[in-house]
Amino acid sequence: MSWVKKIDVYLLWNFLGLFFATFFIAIFILLMQFMWIHVDDLVGKGIGLGVLSEFFIYATAAVVPLALPLAILLSSIISFGNLAEKSELTAMKAAGISLFRIMRPLVVAVAFLSVGAFFFSNNVLPKSQMKLWALIFSLRQKSPELDIPVGEFYADISGYHIYVHDKGPRGALLNIMIYDYSNGFENVKVMVADTGRLTISNDKRYLIFDLMNGESFEDLNRKQQRATRSSRNIPYRRETFAHKRLLIDFSTDFNRFDESILEDQHVSKNVAQLTRSIDSVRVVAEGRSREQSTQLLSDRYFGRESRRSVTLPTQVTEEDKAKYSREELWNSMNVFRQKQVYQIAIERAKSYRDQIEYNALLLEDVDRYIRKHQIELYRKYTLAFACLIFFFIGAPLGAIIRKGGLGAPVVISVVMFIIYYIIDNTGYKMAREALWPCWAGMWLSSFVLLPAGIFLTYKAATDSPLFNPEAWEKWWKQAVSTCKEFKLFHCVKRLRV
């Protein structure tokens, strides 16, 4: 019994060491991908080290749901591949220890990891997502770091295009050309100067542009037409100056986005908050739908008898309406009256259609809100379940392929994870577009990969040569011979008939 416990410790030690190594590698790769997506929000903004560190921490938490299943898959393939390659797995089976008994301590460890993944996605991830997106919105609103290049137009200042031919000593700008679009493209103002100097105000909210020995040109056609309302106008105004100071609105402070605005978003809620939001909004949606249906039936259908007299000729009485059918009443009208009734019916039908489309649009917004929350709710459970599925895929694969290290296991892990990602993303889009129920779309990857894990575990437990070319060739020959015998049997049967 103590020998079996030593094996358990040995297996756990190998698996957990590989798991933490592959987990940090997966975190690094996915974090670099996330950084590449948001590189425009970070580069050229003059962000301090503290803000960058904060961004890295929140981004790391955001990629954990993808890195955790990948790390479990890769570590399980490598650990069992090493055991099979070194014949340790064969020795354990020869000692009477089944594959399920070998996998038992690792199943317990992965179960704890799955529970931890659920608590992480339920408690940590919503807060980190709220802070991450608040930080991203703050970075997007921050003005870029001021660095005017030489020999090209600089357009990062809103409403201005600045061209500098060369730079002199002590930050002097030489041969400057400025296009001022701050009052619109119809009122462009052009300024040229021999030299200039650019500074930032003390409150870091304005740029101070001191220009020396230059001229400015301003198109006055539009302004003159609006002021005098006449066709007689001045083409442009020219100004020569020895010194001119421009004050440009350009805030360089880092203003944080208010996180409270994101509190109602689905990514910032845990299971209890998501469930409460879904229930409350669903009650509102059902009440609104019931109110719209009642109003439509009472006003458009059952209340239409009071308006029928408008469409009927004045000579038709109530007795006539009871005596004659609709066709007879229609035929009793003249052509002009029939056209008038027809036009009124078309207008009312259009009005009813617009009202129905407007009601559907209101309910569609509510339905979209509910779908987003349901998707996020199911995602928290599918993450934990995916960890278990990937272990039952990776461990049998490692035992079957009998390859350790970072060669074949990495290739197989990447292929399996890409398949999982494609299936999961397809289900997510189906649920988001309301083509499938949310539970079906979010559990699609689990429904597809769970049979694969069961099949691979069974094949590994029965020592089936799943990836042996000779076994597949033998199976193919048997299948071909069986088909030939089956055809021969039918041919003989037909000849006898």
C-alpha positions in Angstrom: 0.0 0.0 0.0 2.9 2.4 0.8 4.3 1.5 -2.6 1.1 2.7 -4.3 1.2 5.9 -2.3 4.7 6.5 -3.5 3.6 6.1 -7.1 0.8 8.6 -6.4 3.3 11.1 -5.1 5.6 10.5 -8.0 2.8 11.0 -10.6 1.6 14.1 -8.9 5.1 15.6 -8.6 5.7 15.0 -12.3 2.3 16.3 -13.4 2.2 19.4 -11.3 5.7 20.4 -12.3 4.8 20.1 -16.0 1.5 21.8 -15.4 3.0 25.0 -13.8 5.7 25.2 -16.5 3.2 24.8 -19.4 0.7 27.1 -17.7 3.2 30.0 -17.5 4.3 29.4 -21.1 0.7 29.4 -22.2 0.0 32.6 -20.2 3.0 34.3 -21.8 2.0 33.3 -25.4 -1.6 34.4 -24.9 -0.5 37.6 -23.1 1.7 38.5 -26.1 -1.3 37.9 -28.4 -3.5 40.1 -26.2 -0.8 42.8 -26.1 -0.6 42.7 -29.9 -4.3 43.3 -30.2 -4.1 46.4 -27.9 -0.7 47.6 -29.0 -2.2 50.9 -30.5 -3.6 51.7 -27.0 -0.2 51.4 -25.4 2.5 52.6 -27.8 3.2 56.3 -28.0 1.0 57.3 -25.1 3.8 58.0 -22.5 2.4 55.5 -20.1 4.2 55.1 -16.8 5.5 51.8 -15.5 2.8 51.6 -12.8 0.0 51.8 -15.4 1.7 49.2 -17.6 2.2 46.8 -14.7 -1.5 47.2 -13.9 -2.4 46.5 -17.5 -0.2 43.3 -17.5 -1.8 42.0 -14.3 -5.4 42.5 -15.5 -4.5 41.1 -18.9 -2.9 38.0 -17.3 -6.1 37.4 -15.4 -8.1 37.8 -18.7 -6.1 35.0 -20.5 -6.3 32.5 -17.7 -9.6 30.9 -19.0 -7.7 29.9 -22.2 -4.3 29.1 -20.7 -5.6 26.7 -18.0 -7.2 24.1 -20.3 -4.3 24.3 -22.7 -1.8 23.8 -19.8 -3.7 20.8 -18.5 -3.9 19.2 -22.0 -0.2 19.7 -22.7 1.1 18.7 -19.2 -1.1 15.5 -19.2 0.2 14.5 -22.7 3.8 15.1 -21.7 3.6 13.4 -18.3 1.9 10.2 -19.6 4.0 10.3 -22.8 7.2 10.3 -20.6 5.9 7.4 -18.5 5.1 5.4 -21.6 8.4 6.2 -23.4 10.4 5.2 -20.4 8.4 2.0 -20.0 7.3 3.1 -16.5 3.7 2.8 -17.5 4.2 -0.7 -18.8 5.9 -1.6 -15.5 3.0 -0.3 -13.5 0.5 -2.3 -15.6 2.6 -5.4 -15.2 2.5 -4.9 -11.4 -1.3 -5.1 -11.6 -2.1 -1.4 -11.5 -4.7 -0.4 -14.1 -4.6 2.8 -16.0 -7.6 4.1 -14.1 -5.8 3.6 -10.8 -2.7 5.3 -12.2 -4.9 8.3 -13.3 -6.8 8.5 -10.0 -4.4 10.9 -8.1 -4.2 13.1 -11.2 -8.0 13.1 -11.6 -8.3 14.4 -8.1 -5.7 17.1 -8.7 -7.4 18.2 -12.0 -10.7 18.2 -10.1 -9.3 20.6 -7.6 -7.9 22.7 -10.5 -11.4 22.7 -12.1 -13.0 23.9 -8.9 -10.4 26.5 -8.5 -11.0 27.6 -12.1 -14.7 28.0 -11.4 -14.0 30.1 -8.3 -11.5 32.2 -10.2 -14.0 32.9 -13.1 -16.7 33.6 -10.6 -14.9 35.8 -8.1 -11.6 37.1 -9.6 -12.3 37.4 -13.3 -15.3 39.7 -13.1 -13.4 42.3 -11.1 -10.3 42.0 -13.2 -12.4 42.3 -16.4 -14.1 45.5 -15.1 -10.7 47.1 -14.2 -9.1 45.9 -17.4 -11.7 47.4 -19.7 -11.9 50.6 -17.6 -8.1 50.9 -18.0 -8.3 50.2 -21.8 -10.9 52.9 -22.2 -8.7 55.3 -20.2 -5.7 54.5 -22.5 -7.8 55.1 -25.6 -8.9 58.5 -24.4 -5.4 59.6 -23.5 -3.6 61.8 -25.9 -0.5 60.4 -27.6 3.0 61.4 -26.4 4.0 64.6 -28.2 6.9 63.8 -30.6 6.7 65.7 -33.9 8.7 63.9 -36.5 10.9 65.6 -39.1 10.0 65.7 -42.8 6.4 64.4 -42.5 3.0 65.7 -41.3 2.1 65.1 -37.7 -1.7 64.5 -37.3 -2.0 63.3 -33.7 -3.2 66.7 -32.5 -6.9 66.9 -33.1 -7.7 69.6 -35.7 -4.1 70.3 -36.7 -1.6 69.0 -39.2 2.0 70.1 -38.4 5.0 69.8 -40.7 8.6 70.4 -39.5 11.4 70.4 -42.0 14.2 70.2 -39.4 15.0 70.6 -35.7 17.6 72.9 -34.2 19.4 73.0 -30.9 17.4 73.2 -27.6 14.2 71.9 -29.1 13.8 74.6 -31.8 11.6 73.7 -34.8 12.7 75.0 -38.2 10.6 75.8 -41.3 7.2 75.0 -39.8 3.9 74.6 -41.6 0.6 74.3 -39.7 -2.8 73.5 -41.1 -5.5 74.5 -38.7 -8.7 72.5 -39.1 -10.1 73.3 -35.6 -13.0 75.4 -37.1 -13.8 72.8 -39.8 -12.5 72.0 -43.2 -14.4 74.9 -44.7 -12.4 77.4 -42.6 -8.8 76.2 -43.0 -6.1 78.4 -41.7 -2.5 77.9 -42.9 0.5 79.2 -40.9 4.2 79.1 -41.9 7.1 80.2 -39.8 10.9 80.2 -39.9 11.3 78.9 -36.3 9.2 77.9 -33.5 9.2 76.3 -30.0 6.6 73.9 -28.5 6.0 73.7 -24.8 3.2 72.4 -22.5 1.3 74.5 -20.0 1.8 74.0 -16.3 -1.6 72.3 -15.9 -0.7 69.9 -18.8 -3.9 70.8 -20.6 -2.6 73.0 -23.4 0.2 73.2 -25.9 1.9 76.5 -26.3 3.2 77.1 -29.8 5.5 80.1 -30.2 6.1 81.0 -33.9 8.7 83.5 -35.1 9.0 85.3 -38.4 6.1 83.9 -40.3 2.8 84.4 -42.2 -0.7 83.1 -41.8 -3.4 82.7 -44.5 -7.1 82.3 -43.8 -9.9 81.6 -46.2 -12.7 84.1 -45.5 -15.2 83.1 -48.2 -17.5 81.1 -45.9 -17.2 83.5 -43.0 -18.0 86.5 -45.2 -21.0 84.8 -46.8 -22.5 84.0 -43.4 -21.8 87.4 -42.0 -23.0 89.6 -44.9 -25.3 87.1 -46.7 -24.1 88.4 -50.0 -22.1 87.1 -52.9 -19.5 89.8 -52.5 -16.7 88.4 -50.4 -12.9 88.6 -49.7 -10.9 85.6 -51.0 -8.5 85.3 -48.1 -6.7 87.2 -45.3 -2.9 87.3 -45.1 -1.0 88.2 -41.9 2.7 88.7 -41.3 4.0 88.4 -37.8 7.3 88.5 -36.0 6.0 86.5 -33.1 2.7 84.6 -32.7 1.5 82.3 -29.9 -0.9 79.5 -30.4 -2.8 77.9 -27.5 -3.9 74.4 -28.5 -6.2 72.2 -26.3 -4.1 69.0 -25.7 -4.5 67.3 -22.4 -1.6 64.9 -21.5 -3.0 63.8 -18.2 -4.0 60.2 -17.7 -7.7 60.4 -16.7 -9.1 57.1 -15.5 -12.4 55.8 -16.8 -15.2 55.5 -14.2 -15.4 51.8 -13.3 -18.9 52.1 -11.9 -20.3 52.5 -15.5 -19.2 48.9 -16.2 -20.8 47.4 -13.2 -24.0 46.5 -15.1 -22.0 44.8 -17.9 -22.1 41.0 -18.1 -18.3 40.6 -17.9 -18.2 42.2 -14.4 -20.8 40.0 -12.7 -20.5 36.7 -10.8 -23.0 33.8 -11.0 -25.4 35.2 -8.4 -25.4 38.7 -10.0 -25.9 37.2 -13.5 -28.8 35.0 -12.3 -30.4 37.9 -10.6 -30.0 40.2 -13.6 -31.4 37.5 -16.0 -34.5 36.9 -13.8 -35.2 40.6 -13.2 -34.8 41.6 -16.9 -36.8 38.5 -18.0 -39.7 39.6 -15.8 -39.6 43.1 -17.3 -39.4 41.6 -20.8 -42.4 39.4 -20.2 -44.4 42.3 -18.7 -43.5 44.5 -21.7 -44.5 41.8 -24.2 -47.8 41.1 -22.4 -48.5 44.8 -22.3 -47.8 45.2 -26.0 -49.9 42.2 -26.9 -52.8 43.5 -24.9 -52.6 47.0 -26.4 -52.3 45.5 -29.9 -55.4 43.3 -29.5 -57.5 46.0 -27.8 -56.6 48.9 -30.0 -56.0 47.2 -33.4 -58.4 44.3 -33.5 -61.1 44.1 -30.9 -61.5 47.9 -30.8 -61.8 48.3 -34.5 -65.6 48.0 -34.6 -65.9 51.7 -33.5 -63.8 52.7 -36.6 -65.6 50.6 -39.2 -68.1 53.4 -39.9 -65.3 55.4 -41.3 -64.6 53.0 -44.1 -68.3 52.4 -44.9 -70.5 54.6 -47.0 -72.9 56.8 -45.0 -76.0 55.2 -46.5 -75.1 51.8 -45.0 -76.9 51.3 -41.7 -76.4 48.8 -38.9 -79.2 46.7 -40.3 -77.5 46.6 -43.7 -74.3 45.5 -42.0 -76.1 42.7 -40.4 -78.0 41.8 -43.5 -75.3 41.9 -46.1 -71.9 40.2 -46.2 -68.6 42.0 -46.6 -68.5 41.3 -50.4 -72.0 42.7 -50.8 -71.1 45.8 -48.8 -68.0 46.3 -50.9 -69.9 45.9 -54.1 -72.5 48.5 -52.9 -69.9 51.2 -52.9 -68.9 53.3 -55.9 -65.4 53.2 -57.4 -64.2 56.4 -55.6 -65.4 55.1 -52.2 -63.7 51.7 -52.8 -60.4 53.4 -53.6 -60.7 55.5 -50.5 -61.4 52.5 -48.3 -58.5 50.6 -49.9 -56.1 53.5 -49.3 -57.2 53.8 -45.6 -56.7 50.0 -45.2 -53.2 50.2 -46.6 -52.3 53.1 -44.3 -53.6 51.3 -41.3 -51.7 48.1 -42.2 -48.5 50.1 -42.5 -49.2 51.7 -39.1 -49.8 48.3 -37.5 -46.6 46.9 -39.1 -44.5 49.9 -37.9 -46.0 49.4 -34.4 -45.2 45.7 -34.4 -41.6 46.3 -35.7 -41.1 49.0 -33.0 -42.3 46.6 -30.3 -40.0 43.9 -31.7 -37.1 46.2 -31.6 -37.7 47.0 -27.9 -37.9 43.4 -27.0 -34.8 42.6 -29.1 -32.7 44.9 -27.0 -33.9 43.1 -23.8 -33.4 39.7 -25.4 -29.8 40.6 -26.4 -29.1 41.7 -22.8 -30.4 38.4 -21.5 -28.4 36.4 -24.0 -25.1 38.1 -23.1 -25.7 37.4 -19.4 -26.7 33.8 -20.1 -23.6 33.3 -22.2 -21.3 34.6 -19.5 -23.1 32.5 -16.9 -22.6 29.2 -18.9 -19.0 30.2 -19.6 -18.1 30.0 -16.0 -19.2 26.4 -15.8 -17.8 25.3 -19.2 -14.3 26.5 -18.2 -14.2 24.1 -15.2 -15.7 21.3 -17.2 -13.2 21.8 -20.1 -10.3 21.3 -17.7 -11.6 17.8 -16.9 -12.3 17.0 -20.5 -8.8 18.0 -21.6 -7.2 15.8 -19.0 -9.2 12.8 -20.2 -8.1 13.6 -23.7 -4.4 14.4 -22.9 -3.6 11.5 -20.5 -4.8 8.7 -22.9 -3.2 10.4 -25.8 0.2 10.5 -24.0 -0.2 6.8 -23.1 -1.1 5.8 -26.7 1.5 7.9 -28.6 4.3 7.0 -26.1 6.2 10.2 -26.8 7.4 12.6 -24.2 9.2 15.9 -24.3 8.1 19.0 -26.3 7.9 17.5 -29.8 4.8 15.5 -30.7 2.9 16.5 -27.5 3.1 20.2 -28.3 1.9 19.6 -31.9 -1.0 17.4 -30.7 -1.9 19.8 -28.0 -2.0 22.8 -30.3 -4.1 20.9 -32.9 -6.6 19.7 -30.2 -6.8 23.2 -28.7 -7.4 24.8 -32.1 -10.3 22.3 -32.7 -11.7 23.1 -29.2 -11.3 26.9 -29.9 -13.1 26.7 -33.3 -16.0 24.6 -31.9 -16.3 26.8 -28.8 -16.2 30.0 -30.8 -18.8 28.6 -33.3 -21.1 27.8 -30.4 -20.6 31.2 -28.9 -21.5 33.0 -32.1 -24.6 30.8 -32.6 -25.7 31.7 -29.1 -24.9 35.3 -29.5 -26.9 35.6 -32.7 -29.9 33.7 -31.1 -29.5 30.9 -33.7 -29.2 28.4 -30.9 -30.2 28.4 -27.3 -27.4 29.8 -25.1 -26.9 26.6 -23.2 -26.5 24.6 -26.5 -24.0 27.1 -27.9 -21.8 27.4 -24.9 -21.8 23.6 -24.1 -21.2 22.6 -27.7 -17.4 22.1 -27.3 -18.0 20.0 -24.2 -20.6 17.8 -26.0 -18.2 17.3 -28.9 -15.0 16.6 -26.9 -16.5 14.5 -24.1 -17.1 11.5 -26.3 -13.6 11.9 -27.7 -12.2 11.8 -24.2 -14.2 8.7 -23.3 -13.1 6.9 -26.5 -9.4 7.7 -26.0 -9.5 6.7 -22.3 -11.1 3.3 -23.3 -8.5 2.7 -26.0 -5.7 3.6 -23.7 -7.1 1.3 -20.9 -7.4 -1.6 -23.3 -3.9 -1.0 -24.8 -5.4 -0.5 -28.2 -2.8 0.5 -30.9 -4.7 3.5 -32.0 -1.8 5.3 -33.8 -0.1 2.2 -35.1 0.0 2.2 -38.9 0.3 -1.6 -39.0 -2.9 -2.0 -37.0 -4.8 0.4 -39.2 -3.5 -1.4 -42.3 -4.6 -4.8 -40.9 -8.0 -3.4 -40.1 -8.3 -2.0 -43.6 -7.5 -5.4 -45.1 -10.0 -7.1 -42.9 -12.7 -4.5 -43.9 -11.9 -5.0 -47.6 -12.0 -8.8 -47.4 -15.3 -8.6 -45.5 -16.8 -6.4 -48.2 -15.6 -8.9 -50.9 -17.0 -11.8 -49.0 -20.3 -10.0 -48.5 -20.5 -9.1 -52.3 -19.6 -12.7 -53.2 -22.3 -14.1 -50.9 -25.0 -11.9 -52.6 -23.8 -12.9 -56.0 -24.1 -16.6 -55.2 -27.5 -15.9 -53.7 -28.7 -14.2 -56.8 -27.4 -17.1 -59.0 -29.3 -19.6 -56.9 -32.5 -17.6 -57.3 
